[in-house]
Amino acid sequence: MKFEPETVKGFQDFLSPESVKRKQVKKIIENFFELYGFIPIETPIVEYDELMMPDSIDSNEDEAVSDRFRLQDRAGRNLGLRYEFTFQLQRIFKQNPNLKLPFKRYQIGPVFRDEPISSNRFRQFVQCDADIIGSSSVDSDVECLSLISDITTALGIEAEIEINNRKLLASIIESVQIPNPSKVIKEIDKFEKIGEDEVKANLRKFTTPNQIVTLLKLLEKPFSFFLENAFDGAEELKKTIDQAKLYKIKLKFNPYLARGLGYYTGNIFEVKVQGSKNTIAAGGRYDNSVGKFLNREIPAVGISFGLERITQLAKLSVPKPVKALIISIDEPEDSISLTKKLRKSNIPCVLTFGQVSKQLEYANSQEIPYVIFIGSEEISSKKFKLKDMLSGEEKLLNGKQLISKLSK
């Protein structure tokens, strides 16, 4: 049977213009990461499976962990593809225990999950993470929120930030005396996705109807109620909200927000498209994770989002990757000389030597905005013919004028 090459299900190619837009969005994200003082790091795609395994049976219910790709090398070692970046910090700090704190790192790269696919869900995607390790202050939480706020604004995405606190959520559940708080939290997190009736039905597996009613009534209370009644985590959340105001960031309290990952310990947040339930970024505080192999607590907070989703939403004017096509009409030396000058001036260009009509056709097919002709006539006059492919206008320009025009 003849093999027909095709993309593996759950994986995808990115060609121009989408690939160009992705690069531009990534560049903007990296710029903000570095403006905020985050340092880039790189980690392996492959890790020991034991590093990726959950600490408890409850953690195993986290889809990101259970959907990890698993494999073996020739020696029979159990390995896997990274499903995120955060767990790798545990290994990094074990191997580099003297890292200066706070450690502000960012990472952008592919992660893999062996999960069901859909039109917007793939098995490989590029994740963008920024984390502050070693600071327990809510100042660091707000720094992460300010960072994502600046990024979404720069990308033309109207977003709103929802926030909650895992200590507060646990305290609310504890006040109702419901057992299995971790399972209850997981069901509460589904509130906006599946609705109140289904959440109630799911909660009946863990508690009584009266306790469910009491819990849901509590969750309807305004934030001021939890603050006035000294619920654990409420004061921490208030400090975060107040600090965010200094950055001109408005945070929306959402008591149903729980986040699926088991390692969150304090503030948790989600960034959503304004007026929508679609989450584009998420994160929070995870103080019990990074120091796992050092047997000590290392405070940590971070924000994470996928490049694919944020690129899809970004409202950007994407520049053409190639600014000019140079057509050499039997003048290779001068054509190569001009090409080198343009590239030295950071003007992306393509040099061709073929038939003029075919090269013009190529320029149109690639949406190259300008064509430069170099023949004996141009060489003798020391001026180059520049054709605007959109308007059809032609101009004779010297070298300096040409570079000035194409640099705009």
DAPE-V926223 format. One record per backbone hydrogen bond with DSSP energy under -1.0 kcal/mol. CO is the residue of the C=O (numbers start at 0). NH is the residue of the N-H. Records with the same first field share a line. If there is no record, write none. Layout:
BEGIN
CO: NH ; NH
END
This chain:
BEGIN
7: 10
9: 122 ; 123
14: 18
16: 20
17: 21
18: 22
19: 23
20: 24
21: 25
22: 26
23: 27
24: 28
25: 29
26: 30
27: 31
28: 32
29: 33
30: 34
31: 35
32: 37
33: 36
38: 105
44: 81
46: 79
48: 52
55: 59
57: 60
58: 61
61: 65
62: 66
64: 67
66: 113
68: 80
70: 78
72: 75
76: 72
77: 48
78: 70
79: 46
81: 111
84: 87
85: 88
86: 89
87: 91
88: 92
89: 93
90: 94
91: 95
95: 98
102: 132
103: 38
104: 130
105: 40
106: 128
108: 126
110: 124
112: 114
120: 117
122: 112
124: 110
125: 306
126: 108
127: 304
128: 106
129: 302
130: 104
131: 300
132: 102
136: 139
137: 141
138: 142
139: 143
140: 144
141: 145
142: 146
143: 147
144: 148
145: 149
146: 150
147: 151
148: 152
149: 153
150: 154
151: 156
152: 155
154: 314
157: 273
159: 271
160: 251
161: 269
162: 253
163: 267
164: 168
165: 169
166: 170
167: 171
168: 172
169: 173
170: 174
172: 177
173: 176
179: 183
180: 184
181: 185
182: 186
183: 187
184: 188
186: 189
187: 190
189: 193
190: 194
194: 198
195: 199
196: 200
197: 201
198: 202
199: 203
201: 204
202: 205 ; 206
207: 211
208: 212
209: 213
210: 214
211: 215
212: 216
213: 217
214: 218
217: 220
221: 224
222: 226
223: 227
224: 228
225: 230
226: 229
230: 233
232: 236
233: 237
234: 238
235: 239
236: 240
237: 241
238: 242
239: 243
240: 244
243: 248
244: 247
251: 162
253: 256
265: 165
266: 284
267: 163
268: 282
269: 161
270: 279 ; 280
271: 159
272: 275
277: 272
280: 270
281: 303
282: 268
283: 301
284: 264 ; 265
285: 288
288: 291
290: 293 ; 295
298: 133
299: 285
300: 131
301: 283
302: 129
303: 281
304: 127
305: 309
306: 310
307: 311
308: 312
309: 313
323: 349
324: 371
325: 351
326: 373
330: 334
331: 335
332: 336
333: 337
334: 338
335: 339
336: 340
337: 341
338: 342
339: 343
340: 344
341: 346
342: 345
347: 322 ; 323
349: 325
351: 327
354: 358
355: 359
356: 360
357: 361
358: 362
359: 363
360: 364
361: 365
362: 367
363: 366
368: 388
369: 324
370: 386
371: 326
372: 384
373: 328
374: 378
375: 379
376: 380
377: 382
383: 396
384: 372
385: 394
386: 370
387: 391
392: 387
394: 385
396: 383
397: 401
398: 402
399: 403
400: 404
401: 405
402: 406
END
